Amino acid sequence: MLAKEFDVTTSGSAVDALTAIAQQSFHAVVCDVKLPGMSGIDLFYKIQTLMPDAAARVIFLTGGPVDAHARGFLQSVPNVVLDKGDDLHKVFQAVRSLSF
């Protein structure tokens, strides 16, 4: 849906996403908290270490209950956190609100 307004790159895994983020600049990184192989939280920490400017542009999505660790993490970072059930308008608004 975001491709209606933005150039969108998708990744099949957090590792692929990290590679893409290292190779080019993205206005936003929309990332699920729970990912196979490497969690969205671990991906964020890697982005924060390797490309600190990109870490501020990560938008997290959650699709259901998160454990205490994930909940604490999401409360500790200033990044936008959206529920997968949120209106798509909120996702567009979150992406537009980021400074580049």
Steps between C-alpha positions, in 0.01 A plus 500: 500500500787741571615461139213725394695796638855380569770292335487180704765234545402180676725243661439135572701506820655735752845412365393599147349822637822585682697448178263727307511770769880491495506544122257789462322764698133449580254763616344244732543140607171335592578194706304236685609440859484123452701372206634153426870456561572848635239700688410854405660606827830333407477654153452842658808455721708400197375803305570721802857368519582502129292795375390710798319759286274229354392374844283807555307415182390152611125465546397191695189292437352262751244237420397377836615452853868562555708362784632716784837546329343629177253718689783655703707556187213669314438728797870590521554617141360821351403323177144479372322178598184400314266208538452293184128558546541878479350687211736514201472879522704484823780316320509762223492776760788341695716467188425857389583635847860382494777747427755385248 
